[in-house]
């Protein structure tokens, strides 16, 4: 008994000592850097009535038919605000996620994998009509969302909206529109693309940013399908051409999602985790993995950019907190700038920290450098690549329009080059690759190599060629001189 009492007392005094050391280290270097002040600036609101934003409709999208989805979403958000930085969105309460479906429940969903999905929509008209009839509330809510002002209110929250119902409703809504007639389909596509590009530009959280990029990618795929049709009338061509424009800097930027990861990390530094049913955290993890999979990413990408925080209080007490946060802030600021300048190499946390491992004694007395050195290197490249893929599809669609009305006096390669840097391949900074034999225009993709337009590696579209074969450019090597063929 006495031995147990001594152990308890020893543990108590150790904790007190650690707290005192923590106070000493924190107080020794408690000034905030300019970078820290920059990346901890909260994002501005972009809507006049935040409590009615489309973000809350996102959260309550799958609520029971008798429930106002915006109110349900707002209630969930208020609960999460009480545990800011820790509390996940709770979908377990009654009626909050009653209207659920998955892509597997829609037989005609495979049409989206086809080179010309619009033709498949018409073939599966009855199936789309039946699917929409099964989920009228979700389709109506999706149409409602398209005309609702949007601002991402998830900043500082670890949770995110359920994505599967939104994404499937998006595909059903557009698929049914084109199945009815081309005019209805184009009207819906125009509204859908406008709404989701607004989300892409205003996203403050990474799951919402990636979801928006995936939906815009879907819409760009439909634009390309329309531009490859031989019987496209002039008015439709003009409307589609207006929609096919590259992403803006704001749409490409990861500024707020990166700052959000830091904001969540700061909350974990400053406050003991708020207790919550682990089901909510598991739901959030599953949702993020679903979004990553839908975006063509590996399921653990979101976890690899989470801000690292020493897991044990004893270590957090020894770390020079503000000094470490200042270095993280410098890293995040550099990363943000790199994401906003295509072609720039992303910085490395370990390079910025300039840390080296020390002895065991050094680590106990001053574990700061060792913590930074051993912190996992955040991997933002998959997210940058995902946005560039969406930008690529929009640029390809725009070039399809250019080539459709291109003068016969010049080869297609000349028109592609003359379109300018805004329409070059964002992965290489060079003009898109033209294969006259296949009638295919494509990007080298994220591996930066010319793989002959192979779907698994390159991003490509078919180009409608109204000109006579004799007026086409002579056969030329399809490999851009600056592109390196894949070695097999």
Backbone torsions as a table, in degrees:
resi	resn	phi	psi	omega
1	UNK	NA	-43.9	179.4
2	UNK	-63.7	-37.4	178.9
3	UNK	-63.6	-40.3	179.0
4	UNK	-64.4	-41.1	-180.0
5	UNK	-63.0	-41.2	178.5
6	UNK	-63.2	-39.6	179.1
7	UNK	-63.6	-41.5	179.0
8	UNK	-63.5	-44.5	179.3
9	UNK	-64.0	-40.3	178.3
10	UNK	-61.8	-42.1	178.4
11	UNK	-64.4	-41.2	-180.0
12	UNK	-61.1	-48.6	-178.2
13	UNK	-68.7	-29.3	176.7
14	UNK	-65.7	-43.4	179.2
15	UNK	-63.8	-41.9	178.3
16	UNK	-62.3	-43.3	-179.8
17	UNK	-62.8	-41.7	179.0
18	UNK	-62.4	-42.8	178.4
19	UNK	-60.5	-41.1	179.9
20	UNK	-66.3	-41.3	177.6
21	UNK	-63.2	-40.6	178.6
22	UNK	-61.0	-41.2	178.3
23	UNK	-64.4	-39.3	179.9
24	UNK	-63.0	-48.2	-177.6
25	UNK	-67.7	-40.6	-179.8
26	UNK	-64.7	-40.9	-178.4
27	UNK	-72.9	-22.6	-177.5
28	UNK	-72.9	-20.4	-177.1
29	UNK	-152.0	67.8	-171.8
30	UNK	-103.8	10.4	179.7
31	UNK	-82.6	138.2	-179.4
32	UNK	-89.3	139.1	-179.8
33	UNK	-79.9	167.7	176.0
34	UNK	-62.7	-40.3	178.0
35	UNK	-61.1	-41.3	179.9
36	UNK	-61.9	-44.5	179.8
37	UNK	-64.3	-35.1	-179.1
38	UNK	-68.3	-49.7	-172.9
39	UNK	-83.2	-2.5	173.7
40	UNK	-105.6	8.8	175.2
41	UNK	-72.2	126.2	-177.9
42	UNK	-70.5	145.1	179.7
43	UNK	-69.3	148.8	178.5
44	UNK	-77.6	155.9	174.3
45	UNK	-80.9	143.4	-178.2
46	UNK	-113.9	4.0	178.1
47	UNK	-123.7	152.0	-177.8
48	UNK	-75.7	-31.5	-177.9
49	UNK	-123.2	86.0	-176.1
50	UNK	-57.5	-30.6	-177.2
51	UNK	-74.1	-4.3	178.0
52	UNK	-120.4	15.9	-178.5
53	UNK	-65.8	154.7	178.4
54	UNK	-62.8	-16.4	177.1
55	UNK	-62.2	-39.6	179.4
56	UNK	-70.4	-29.1	173.1
57	UNK	-67.7	-35.5	172.5
58	UNK	-55.1	-51.1	-175.2
59	UNK	-62.6	-42.2	-176.6
60	UNK	-97.1	18.2	-172.6
61	UNK	-58.0	-38.3	-176.3
62	UNK	-96.7	14.0	179.6
63	UNK	-64.7	160.4	-178.0
64	UNK	-56.2	152.1	-178.2
65	UNK	-55.3	-31.2	-177.4
66	UNK	-81.1	-3.7	-175.4
67	UNK	-103.7	139.7	173.5
68	UNK	-71.6	114.6	-174.6
69	UNK	-63.3	-33.5	179.3
70	UNK	-67.8	-41.4	177.8
71	UNK	-65.5	-42.5	179.3
72	UNK	-60.4	-42.8	178.7
73	UNK	-66.5	-39.8	179.4
74	UNK	-64.2	-40.0	178.4
75	UNK	-62.7	-42.4	178.1
76	UNK	-62.9	-41.7	-179.1
77	UNK	-64.9	-41.5	178.2
78	UNK	-61.8	-40.5	176.8
79	UNK	-60.3	-44.7	-179.5
80	UNK	-65.7	-31.6	178.5
81	UNK	-63.3	-31.3	-179.7
82	UNK	-67.8	-22.3	175.5
83	UNK	-119.9	47.4	-171.7
84	UNK	-49.0	128.3	178.3
85	UNK	86.6	-10.9	-176.4
86	UNK	-127.1	-38.7	-169.8
87	UNK	-84.3	126.9	177.9
88	UNK	-86.7	159.6	178.4
89	UNK	-65.1	131.8	-174.7
90	UNK	-100.4	103.2	178.0
91	UNK	-94.3	3.5	-174.8
92	UNK	-80.8	-16.9	-178.7
93	UNK	-69.8	153.0	-174.7
94	UNK	-56.2	135.4	173.7
95	UNK	76.1	1.3	-176.4
96	UNK	-82.4	-23.1	-179.7
97	UNK	-141.6	49.9	-174.5
98	UNK	-80.1	-33.8	-175.9
99	UNK	-95.4	82.7	-177.0
100	UNK	-110.2	144.8	167.7
101	UNK	-152.7	167.6	178.8
102	UNK	-129.1	167.0	-179.8
103	UNK	-61.6	-28.9	-177.6
104	UNK	-65.6	-18.1	-178.8
105	UNK	-85.0	-3.0	-178.2
106	UNK	-113.4	100.8	-175.3
107	UNK	-58.2	-32.2	-175.5
108	UNK	-84.8	7.4	-175.6
109	UNK	-65.8	-25.8	-179.5
110	UNK	-64.5	-15.8	179.1
111	UNK	-56.9	-29.6	-177.5
112	UNK	-70.2	-15.7	179.8
113	UNK	-86.9	-8.4	-176.2
114	UNK	-81.5	152.6	175.5
115	UNK	-59.2	-34.2	177.3
116	UNK	-123.3	81.0	-177.8
117	UNK	-64.3	-27.3	-176.0
118	UNK	-62.7	-40.0	177.0
119	UNK	-63.4	-36.9	-180.0
120	UNK	-70.4	-33.1	177.4
121	UNK	-57.7	-43.8	-179.7
122	UNK	-64.4	-40.9	179.3
123	UNK	-62.3	-34.0	-176.3
124	UNK	-104.1	30.3	-175.7
125	UNK	-56.0	-45.4	-178.3
126	UNK	-63.2	-39.4	-179.3
127	UNK	-68.2	-38.6	176.8
128	UNK	-66.0	-41.6	178.7
129	UNK	-61.2	-41.7	-179.9
130	UNK	-66.7	-40.8	-179.3
131	UNK	-65.7	-42.5	178.8
132	UNK	-64.0	-36.8	179.2
133	UNK	-66.4	-28.7	179.1
134	UNK	-75.2	-25.9	-175.2
135	UNK	-127.6	55.2	-175.9
136	UNK	-63.3	-36.0	-177.4
137	UNK	-66.6	-40.3	179.8
138	UNK	-68.7	-40.1	178.7
139	UNK	-66.2	-41.1	178.1
140	UNK	-64.7	-39.1	178.3
141	UNK	-67.0	-35.0	178.6
142	UNK	-65.9	-43.8	177.3
143	UNK	-62.2	-37.7	176.9
144	UNK	-63.6	-43.4	-178.2
145	UNK	-61.2	-37.0	-176.7
146	UNK	-59.0	-23.5	-179.4
147	UNK	-110.5	16.2	-179.1
148	UNK	-104.3	131.4	177.1
149	UNK	-56.3	145.4	-174.1
150	UNK	-126.5	137.8	167.7
151	UNK	-147.2	133.2	-178.1
152	UNK	-76.1	106.6	-177.3
153	UNK	-94.4	13.8	-177.3
154	UNK	-88.6	5.3	-177.2
155	UNK	-58.4	129.1	179.4
156	UNK	85.3	-2.5	-179.2
157	UNK	-104.5	137.8	178.8
158	UNK	-76.4	-18.2	-178.4
159	UNK	-85.9	176.8	178.9
160	UNK	-155.5	159.5	-179.6
161	UNK	-62.4	148.8	170.7
162	UNK	-62.5	130.2	-171.9
163	UNK	-100.1	-27.7	-169.9
164	UNK	-62.1	-43.6	-179.2
165	UNK	-64.9	-39.6	178.4
166	UNK	-62.4	-46.9	-175.1
167	UNK	-68.2	-43.1	179.7
168	UNK	-67.6	-39.2	177.8
169	UNK	-62.6	-39.5	176.6
170	UNK	-57.2	-47.2	-177.5
171	UNK	-70.6	-38.0	177.0
172	UNK	-65.1	-43.3	-177.5
173	UNK	-60.3	-47.2	-179.7
174	UNK	-73.0	-41.7	-178.9
175	UNK	-60.7	-43.0	178.8
176	UNK	-65.4	-37.7	-179.7
177	UNK	-60.4	-47.7	179.4
178	UNK	-71.5	-28.0	176.7
179	UNK	-67.1	-32.0	178.8
180	UNK	-71.6	-56.1	175.5
181	UNK	-170.8	160.6	-175.3
182	UNK	-62.0	-37.9	-179.1
183	UNK	-63.8	-45.8	178.2
184	UNK	-63.3	-41.6	179.5
185	UNK	-61.7	-43.3	-179.2
186	UNK	-68.4	-38.2	176.8
187	UNK	-59.1	-45.3	-179.7
188	UNK	-67.6	-40.3	179.8
189	UNK	-62.6	-41.9	-179.9
190	UNK	-61.1	-45.7	-179.4
191	UNK	-69.0	-40.4	-178.2
192	UNK	-64.4	-47.1	-178.1
193	UNK	-64.4	-40.0	178.7
194	UNK	-62.5	-45.3	-178.5
195	UNK	-64.5	-44.3	-175.8
196	UNK	-75.8	-26.7	174.0
197	UNK	-70.6	-30.3	172.7
198	UNK	-63.8	-43.4	177.5
199	UNK	-62.2	-44.6	-178.8
200	UNK	-59.6	-40.4	-178.7
201	UNK	-74.1	-31.4	-173.7
202	UNK	-103.2	1.8	-176.6
203	UNK	-61.3	131.0	178.0
204	UNK	-105.9	-10.0	-177.1
205	UNK	-125.6	151.6	-173.8
206	UNK	-67.0	-44.4	178.4
207	UNK	-59.0	-40.9	179.5
208	UNK	-67.2	-38.7	178.9
209	UNK	-62.3	-46.2	-177.9
210	UNK	-69.4	-40.1	177.2
211	UNK	-60.6	-44.9	179.7
212	UNK	-63.1	-40.8	178.5
213	UNK	-61.9	-38.0	180.0
214	UNK	-67.5	-40.5	180.0
215	UNK	-69.8	-43.0	177.4
216	UNK	-61.9	-37.2	175.7
217	UNK	-60.1	-44.4	174.7
218	UNK	-55.2	-48.7	-177.7
219	UNK	-64.8	-38.1	177.8
220	UNK	-64.4	-34.3	176.7
221	UNK	-61.1	-39.6	178.1
222	UNK	-70.1	-36.4	176.3
223	UNK	-59.6	-44.9	179.5
224	UNK	-64.3	-38.1	178.2
225	UNK	-62.5	-40.9	177.9
226	UNK	-65.6	-41.6	-176.9
227	UNK	-73.3	-11.2	177.5
228	UNK	-94.1	-3.7	-178.8
229	UNK	-78.9	136.2	-177.9
230	UNK	-72.2	-25.4	-174.1
231	UNK	-103.7	31.8	-179.1
232	UNK	-73.0	121.9	-179.4
233	UNK	-77.9	164.1	-172.7
234	UNK	-61.0	-42.9	-177.2
235	UNK	-65.0	-43.3	178.4
236	UNK	-64.0	-41.5	179.0
237	UNK	-58.6	-43.4	-179.8
238	UNK	-65.0	-40.4	179.0
239	UNK	-66.0	-44.1	-179.2
240	UNK	-65.3	-40.6	180.0
241	UNK	-61.9	-38.3	178.7
242	UNK	-64.1	-35.6	-178.8
243	UNK	-74.8	-29.5	-175.1
244	UNK	-84.2	80.2	177.1
245	UNK	-129.3	144.8	-177.1
246	UNK	-60.6	163.0	177.2
247	UNK	-66.4	146.5	174.1
248	UNK	-82.1	169.3	177.7
249	UNK	-59.8	-39.4	-180.0
250	UNK	-63.9	-38.2	179.5
251	UNK	-71.3	-32.1	179.5
252	UNK	-80.4	-26.8	-170.6
253	UNK	-65.3	142.2	174.4
254	UNK	-107.8	21.0	-175.0
255	UNK	-53.8	-58.7	-174.0
256	UNK	-70.4	-40.2	174.9
257	UNK	-59.8	-37.3	177.8
258	UNK	-68.1	-45.5	177.7
259	UNK	-61.9	-33.0	179.6
260	UNK	-64.3	-39.0	177.5
261	UNK	-61.8	-38.2	177.8
262	UNK	-67.6	-41.7	-179.9
263	UNK	-61.3	-40.8	177.8
264	UNK	-66.4	-37.6	177.5
265	UNK	-64.7	-40.6	177.7
266	UNK	-61.1	-38.4	179.1
267	UNK	-63.7	-35.8	179.5
268	UNK	-73.2	-30.1	175.1
269	UNK	-65.7	-42.0	-164.8
270	UNK	-92.3	-12.9	-173.3
271	UNK	-147.8	138.6	175.6
272	UNK	-61.7	142.2	-177.1
273	UNK	-55.2	131.4	178.0
274	UNK	-74.7	131.2	-177.2
275	UNK	-70.0	136.7	178.7
276	UNK	-154.4	154.6	175.8
277	UNK	-55.3	125.3	-177.7
278	UNK	-61.8	-13.3	179.3
279	UNK	-60.8	-38.6	-179.2
280	UNK	-63.8	-41.1	179.0
281	UNK	-67.1	-39.2	179.0
282	UNK	-66.0	-39.3	176.8
283	UNK	-60.9	-42.8	-179.9
284	UNK	-63.4	-41.6	178.9
285	UNK	-63.5	-44.7	179.1
286	UNK	-63.4	-37.6	179.6
287	UNK	-65.1	-44.0	179.8
288	UNK	-65.3	-37.6	177.8
289	UNK	-66.5	-36.4	177.4
290	UNK	-65.4	-43.8	178.6
291	UNK	-61.8	-45.2	180.0
292	UNK	-60.2	-44.0	-179.5
293	UNK	-64.1	-43.5	179.3
294	UNK	-62.8	-33.2	-179.6
295	UNK	-82.2	0.0	-179.7
296	UNK	79.9	23.7	-179.8
297	UNK	-109.8	167.2	175.3
298	UNK	-75.9	154.7	-168.7
299	UNK	-71.2	-14.1	-176.8
300	UNK	-104.3	13.8	-177.0
301	UNK	-61.1	-38.5	-177.9
302	UNK	-65.9	-37.5	-179.4
303	UNK	-65.8	-28.5	-174.3
304	UNK	-79.5	-4.6	175.8
305	UNK	-117.7	6.6	176.9
306	UNK	-65.2	138.4	-178.6
307	UNK	-63.8	123.8	-178.1
308	UNK	-73.9	133.0	177.6
309	UNK	-130.4	134.2	176.6
310	UNK	-52.5	124.5	-173.3
311	UNK	-69.6	-24.6	-175.4
312	UNK	-104.7	140.0	179.6
313	UNK	-60.6	-33.8	-178.0
314	UNK	-64.7	-35.1	178.2
315	UNK	-75.6	-41.3	178.7
316	UNK	-60.3	-32.0	179.1
317	UNK	-68.8	-28.9	-178.3
318	UNK	-88.9	-26.1	-178.4
319	UNK	-67.3	137.6	172.9
320	UNK	-72.0	92.8	-167.6
321	UNK	-56.0	-57.2	-173.7
322	UNK	-67.2	-35.7	178.5
323	UNK	-63.0	-43.1	179.4
324	UNK	-65.8	-41.2	179.8
325	UNK	-65.8	-34.7	177.2
326	UNK	-63.5	-38.5	179.5
327	UNK	-71.6	-41.2	174.9
328	UNK	-60.1	-40.7	179.9
329	UNK	-62.2	-40.1	177.5
330	UNK	-63.0	-39.6	178.6
331	UNK	-64.8	-46.7	-179.3
332	UNK	-64.6	-39.8	179.6
333	UNK	-63.6	-41.6	178.2
334	UNK	-66.0	-37.8	179.7
335	UNK	-66.2	-42.2	178.5
336	UNK	-59.3	-47.1	-179.2
337	UNK	-62.7	-37.2	180.0
338	UNK	-67.8	-36.8	-179.8
339	UNK	-70.4	-22.2	-178.6
340	UNK	-91.3	-0.7	179.5
341	UNK	-127.3	94.6	-177.3
342	UNK	-51.6	136.0	178.3
343	UNK	95.7	-13.7	179.9
344	UNK	-77.6	143.9	178.2
345	UNK	-77.0	136.0	178.6
346	UNK	-71.8	140.8	-179.6
347	UNK	-72.7	163.8	176.9
348	UNK	-109.1	132.9	178.7
349	UNK	-58.3	-43.8	-175.8
350	UNK	-67.1	-31.0	176.6
351	UNK	-68.6	-41.4	-179.3
352	UNK	-68.9	-39.6	179.1
353	UNK	-69.4	-26.4	-178.8
354	UNK	49.9	46.3	-174.0
355	UNK	-98.8	150.8	174.9
356	UNK	-133.5	148.0	179.1
357	UNK	-70.0	142.9	179.3
358	UNK	-112.8	-171.0	179.8
359	UNK	-75.6	169.9	179.0
360	UNK	-60.7	-41.0	-179.8
361	UNK	-63.3	-43.9	178.5
362	UNK	-60.8	-39.2	-177.0
363	UNK	-66.6	-34.6	-179.5
364	UNK	-73.8	-41.4	-177.0
365	UNK	-77.6	-41.3	-178.6
366	UNK	-139.3	80.0	-173.9
367	UNK	-79.8	1.8	-173.4
368	UNK	-56.1	-57.4	-177.4
369	UNK	-59.5	-40.9	-179.5
370	UNK	-65.8	-36.8	178.6
371	UNK	-63.6	-45.6	179.1
372	UNK	-65.0	-39.7	-177.8
373	UNK	-65.2	-37.0	-175.8
374	UNK	-92.2	-6.4	177.0
375	UNK	-63.9	140.9	179.2
376	UNK	-62.5	139.4	179.6
377	UNK	-72.7	115.9	178.4
378	UNK	-60.0	142.0	-177.9
379	UNK	-117.0	93.3	-178.7
380	UNK	-89.6	-10.0	-175.0
381	UNK	-58.6	-43.4	179.0
382	UNK	-57.2	-32.3	179.8
383	UNK	-76.1	-37.8	175.0
384	UNK	-63.2	-45.2	179.4
385	UNK	-60.8	-38.5	-177.3
386	UNK	-65.5	-40.2	176.7
387	UNK	-68.0	-37.4	178.6
388	UNK	-66.7	-33.0	176.9
389	UNK	-63.9	-43.4	177.5
390	UNK	-63.9	-43.3	177.8
391	UNK	-60.7	-39.3	179.8
392	UNK	-61.0	-44.7	-179.4
393	UNK	-62.7	-38.6	178.3
394	UNK	-68.5	-39.0	178.8
395	UNK	-67.1	-39.1	177.8
396	UNK	-63.6	-41.5	178.3
397	UNK	-62.4	-41.6	178.8
398	UNK	-63.1	-39.4	178.9
399	UNK	-70.0	-32.6	174.0
400	UNK	-57.1	-42.1	179.0
401	UNK	-65.2	-40.8	178.9
402	UNK	-61.1	-46.4	-176.5
403	UNK	-71.8	-25.8	-178.9
404	UNK	-65.6	-30.8	-178.9
405	UNK	-115.0	18.1	-176.5
406	UNK	-66.5	145.5	176.6
407	UNK	-65.2	141.5	179.6
408	UNK	-77.9	-3.3	-177.6
409	UNK	-81.1	-12.2	-178.9
410	UNK	-129.9	148.1	176.6
411	UNK	-68.1	158.2	-179.2
412	UNK	-58.0	-36.6	-178.7
413	UNK	-56.4	-37.1	-179.8
414	UNK	-67.0	-41.7	179.3
415	UNK	-65.3	-37.9	179.6
416	UNK	-64.5	-43.6	-179.7
417	UNK	-68.3	-39.2	-177.3
418	UNK	-71.1	-15.9	179.7
419	UNK	-61.8	-26.5	175.0
420	UNK	99.8	167.5	-175.3
421	UNK	-57.7	-29.4	-179.9
422	UNK	-64.8	-14.6	-179.4
423	UNK	-118.3	11.0	175.2
424	UNK	-76.4	169.9	177.9
425	UNK	-69.4	115.1	-177.6
426	UNK	-65.2	-18.2	-179.4
427	UNK	-81.3	-20.7	-178.5
428	UNK	-124.8	-19.1	-175.2
429	UNK	75.8	13.6	-179.1
430	UNK	-116.5	163.2	177.5
431	UNK	-57.1	150.9	175.6
432	UNK	-59.4	157.2	-176.0
433	UNK	-91.8	134.4	-179.2
434	UNK	-113.7	127.2	175.7
435	UNK	-112.1	97.4	-175.6
436	UNK	-66.1	-28.1	-179.0
437	UNK	-67.8	-41.3	-179.6
438	UNK	-92.5	-10.3	-176.0
439	UNK	64.8	36.5	-173.6
440	UNK	-119.1	137.9	175.3
441	UNK	-115.4	130.3	-175.4
442	UNK	-152.4	161.9	176.9
443	UNK	-100.6	153.7	177.3
444	UNK	-68.6	-16.7	179.6
445	UNK	77.5	-177.9	-171.4
446	UNK	-69.2	-16.3	176.0
447	UNK	-83.4	-7.6	176.1
448	UNK	71.0	14.1	-177.6
449	UNK	-116.7	147.8	175.1
450	UNK	-83.3	111.7	179.4
451	UNK	-109.9	27.6	177.0
452	UNK	70.0	22.0	-179.5
453	UNK	80.2	13.3	-179.4
454	UNK	-61.8	130.0	-172.0
455	UNK	-57.6	-36.5	-175.4
456	UNK	-67.1	-21.7	-175.5
457	UNK	-121.7	-39.7	-176.3
458	UNK	-101.8	162.6	176.2
459	UNK	-113.1	115.7	-174.0
460	UNK	-137.8	165.5	177.6
461	UNK	-139.6	153.2	173.3
462	UNK	-84.8	141.4	-178.2
463	UNK	-110.9	126.6	174.8
464	UNK	-73.7	127.4	-175.1
465	UNK	-116.2	92.8	-178.3
466	UNK	-74.7	-14.8	-176.8
467	UNK	-73.5	155.9	178.0
468	UNK	-67.1	146.1	-178.7
469	UNK	-53.3	-34.5	-178.0
470	UNK	-67.2	-20.3	-178.9
471	UNK	-93.2	-6.7	179.2
472	UNK	-70.0	159.0	177.7
473	UNK	-63.6	146.9	177.7
474	UNK	-61.4	155.9	-179.5
475	UNK	-57.4	128.7	-179.5
476	UNK	-137.1	156.8	177.1
477	UNK	-57.0	134.3	-175.6
478	UNK	-80.4	-9.4	-178.9
479	UNK	-82.9	121.7	173.2
480	UNK	-62.6	132.3	-175.4
481	UNK	-52.7	-29.1	-177.0
482	UNK	-87.6	-4.7	-179.8
483	UNK	-94.7	144.2	-179.8
484	UNK	-102.4	121.2	179.3
485	UNK	-61.4	147.3	177.7
486	UNK	-67.1	133.8	177.7
487	UNK	-87.7	132.1	179.3
488	UNK	-112.5	NA	NA
